[in-house]
């Protein structure tokens, strides 16, 4: 009974973790930079959903939709603003780490100024008070709604990457920016769009995170960035499909540990991160590549 | 009428007095090179002579410090790399493929600049040219042998129906069997009017050449026909380690000895 409960809960959390980390991995895949402000963008999305829900009585799910276009525009503009400077840097990777760490700190400071440093708590019944029965067990409705809202986002993103012309161009830039330019793809435009989509994914995931985590504070960005980083390392850096696998692995491991070894649960992301880096550094979905 | 004749006689790709390099290092000095319509031009030179740098400058991945580049009469040196492909100058880099994507995705991306309606026809044409590629079309390119990967790279580069195909060391890492196949298929495509600019060290590619440029230390050291190259003892000795008189004739047998 306990095992079944932990597995279903792990899958529900896993889908959410995948959504939470997808923006980070998409940006890493195309731009080869770790967006250290990822968790802070998630935090902003949480405040957006919180305000929509309590001040305007809007469904928090609307925040995902409302945020898409402005986030793509702001993210794209931010990328176009910083990319030329990064391109001129002698060590663009280190420069990008420093830059996005700075952006993270600025977002956190502005959030603390605008929303105060007190936690905004969300009622456990905010998305409904009746538990949902799955395989004979009862689960909080919040978990089910969040997982159900995450799945279509993941499906839409994978349809975009696999079926559309721009999505194929994005995968081409992920595989090799030089080759992408050699087939006529405007790498700068695709990179800016991808950065915008990554920001929109982070903000959208934040609108669900506030309900999944029970509240939001301006300082939660760092822990969310670390959690998301663990997901994408487990699934494979730069591999969007791997993010789903990483999310599910982390969700299952977390819930199983929480059920059977509750004192150790908070260590799960770090232990998994270390285990994957030491045994399979390219992620659990990595494939062998022929060298000749 | 006269202007039509002039346009036909003008080179398709014209590189005039180009200088380029990396950071504080200048690699190319006053390089001038022309490729005519449907002409095959081979760019020879030892390692470090500047062949790849020149191709990168032509394709737009490296900025010019001097000179100009024109394609079909229009200046292209201010265009981005992707815009140059849209104008008809395709480049096949030394890697030439997206290794993590399938063969079919590679070909599809090769046709990125073409209207969607023509994709099926061009892909069928490539599968007809490279049947070995067709049989592996659902496999990731990274799982193919080096030779098969190169065939995919050539097919991918041809997918956009370029006016001129610029190739960087297409024979790199290839067995003689695949070198022969790549040369044979490129010869077939050339018959349809494709111009070629190939940077190579493998003399098998002389089969495809009408003219040859030899780069040395970032300067054009020799420019002329294949026959003239074979007759230039200094170039033969400097680049191929062969002294003595030319073997005579321009046939395949003699070219293999160059």
Interface residues (C-beta under 8 A of the other chain):
Chain A: X165 X168 X169 X171 X172 X174 X175 X176 X178 X179 X180 X181 X182 X183 X184 X185 X186 X187 X188 X287 X289 X290 X292
Chain B: X59 X60 X61 X80 X81 X82 X85 X86 X90 X91 X92 X93 X95 X96 X97 X98 X99 X100 X101 X105 X108 X109 X110 X112 X113 X116 X140 X142 X143 X144 X145 X146 X156 X157 X159 X160 X173
